[in-house]
Amino acid sequence: MTSANGYDVYEGAGDLLRALSAPIRLAIVTELAEGERCVHELVEKLGAAQPLVSQHLRVLRGAGVVRGSRRGREIVYALVDEHVAHIVADAVSHAGEGR
């Protein structure tokens, strides 16, 4: 839905881009594009501390980018929508073009 000024969709896009604005969150999305991961797998792959990874997963979950589902004692994270993976892949590709 759009409001009288028609910018609601842009506000939503801005919220998404803000959620993706941290390099570690881009790395998390890239990892999750390849399949579901639990926190300890992301920690190992990214070489980041568990509290930091968990904090960034909370931001991504709050923005509706990832979802978590409990499997036994662990929570497994996955992308909600593959479009986000394409946005991140395109941004990373674009950033690397001039290097």
ZAVO-163854 format. One record per residue (C-alpha): residue in three letters; residue number from 0; x, y, z. Coordinates in nm, 3 decimals. Layout:
BEGIN
<Ala NUM <X Y Z>>
...
END
This chain:
BEGIN
<Met 0 <0.000 0.000 0.000>>
<Thr 1 <0.112 0.352 -0.064>>
<Ser 2 <0.026 0.658 0.134>>
<Ala 3 <-0.088 0.991 -0.004>>
<Asn 4 <0.275 1.080 -0.080>>
<Gly 5 <0.351 0.740 -0.240>>
<Tyr 6 <0.677 0.692 -0.052>>
<Asp 7 <0.587 0.398 0.173>>
<Val 8 <0.753 0.151 -0.061>>
<Tyr 9 <1.071 0.362 -0.054>>
<Glu 10 <1.061 0.373 0.324>>
<Gly 11 <1.042 -0.006 0.330>>
<Ala 12 <1.333 -0.030 0.088>>
<Gly 13 <1.530 0.212 0.304>>
<Asp 14 <1.462 -0.003 0.611>>
<Leu 15 <1.588 -0.310 0.424>>
<Leu 16 <1.903 -0.133 0.307>>
<Arg 17 <1.972 -0.006 0.661>>
<Ala 18 <1.940 -0.363 0.790>>
<Leu 19 <2.196 -0.470 0.531>>
<Ser 20 <2.433 -0.178 0.596>>
<Ala 21 <2.685 -0.367 0.813>>
<Pro 22 <2.948 -0.578 0.635>>
<Ile 23 <2.897 -0.870 0.874>>
<Arg 24 <2.525 -0.873 0.796>>
<Leu 25 <2.608 -0.890 0.425>>
<Ala 26 <2.835 -1.186 0.501>>
<Ile 27 <2.559 -1.355 0.703>>
<Val 28 <2.311 -1.313 0.417>>
<Thr 29 <2.570 -1.452 0.173>>
<Glu 30 <2.618 -1.758 0.393>>
<Leu 31 <2.245 -1.812 0.437>>
<Ala 32 <2.197 -1.786 0.059>>
<Glu 33 <2.376 -2.120 0.041>>
<Gly 34 <2.148 -2.280 0.298>>
<Glu 35 <2.032 -2.282 0.657>>
<Arg 36 <2.294 -2.229 0.926>>
<Cys 37 <2.298 -2.228 1.304>>
<Val 38 <2.485 -1.963 1.498>>
<His 39 <2.794 -2.175 1.566>>
<Glu 40 <2.831 -2.248 1.193>>
<Leu 41 <2.814 -1.876 1.113>>
<Val 42 <3.062 -1.798 1.391>>
<Glu 43 <3.306 -2.055 1.250>>
<Lys 44 <3.264 -1.948 0.888>>
<Leu 45 <3.281 -1.572 0.953>>
<Gly 46 <3.547 -1.581 1.224>>
<Ala 47 <3.340 -1.349 1.442>>
<Ala 48 <3.247 -1.378 1.808>>
<Gln 49 <2.919 -1.553 1.890>>
<Pro 50 <2.764 -1.252 2.070>>
<Leu 51 <2.838 -1.032 1.766>>
<Val 52 <2.686 -1.280 1.521>>
<Ser 53 <2.379 -1.320 1.743>>
<Gln 54 <2.337 -0.942 1.767>>
<His 55 <2.345 -0.904 1.389>>
<Leu 56 <2.107 -1.197 1.341>>
<Arg 57 <1.864 -1.016 1.574>>
<Val 58 <1.880 -0.707 1.351>>
<Leu 59 <1.823 -0.917 1.037>>
<Arg 60 <1.538 -1.104 1.204>>
<Gly 61 <1.378 -0.778 1.316>>
<Ala 62 <1.396 -0.649 0.960>>
<Gly 63 <1.229 -0.963 0.828>>
<Val 64 <1.538 -1.073 0.635>>
<Val 65 <1.597 -1.399 0.825>>
<Arg 66 <1.387 -1.636 1.030>>
<Gly 67 <1.495 -1.876 1.298>>
<Ser 68 <1.348 -2.216 1.372>>
<Arg 69 <1.432 -2.430 1.669>>
<Arg 70 <1.587 -2.770 1.605>>
<Gly 71 <1.654 -2.938 1.934>>
<Arg 72 <1.880 -2.710 2.133>>
<Glu 73 <1.983 -2.495 1.837>>
<Ile 74 <1.813 -2.230 1.630>>
<Val 75 <1.866 -2.265 1.258>>
<Tyr 76 <1.852 -1.946 1.052>>
<Ala 77 <1.738 -1.911 0.692>>
<Leu 78 <1.658 -1.629 0.453>>
<Val 79 <1.293 -1.531 0.441>>
<Asp 80 <1.317 -1.424 0.076>>
<Glu 81 <1.580 -1.512 -0.184>>
<His 82 <1.547 -1.162 -0.336>>
<Val 83 <1.763 -1.030 -0.052>>
<Ala 84 <2.041 -1.273 -0.145>>
<His 85 <2.035 -1.135 -0.500>>
<Ile 86 <2.051 -0.776 -0.374>>
<Val 87 <2.354 -0.860 -0.160>>
<Ala 88 <2.527 -1.059 -0.436>>
<Asp 89 <2.476 -0.773 -0.681>>
<Ala 90 <2.607 -0.516 -0.432>>
<Val 91 <2.917 -0.725 -0.355>>
<Ser 92 <2.978 -0.783 -0.726>>
<His 93 <2.938 -0.413 -0.802>>
<Ala 94 <3.174 -0.315 -0.520>>
<Gly 95 <3.440 -0.549 -0.655>>
<Glu 96 <3.420 -0.428 -1.016>>
<Gly 97 <3.647 -0.130 -0.974>>
<Arg 98 <3.918 -0.315 -0.783>>
END
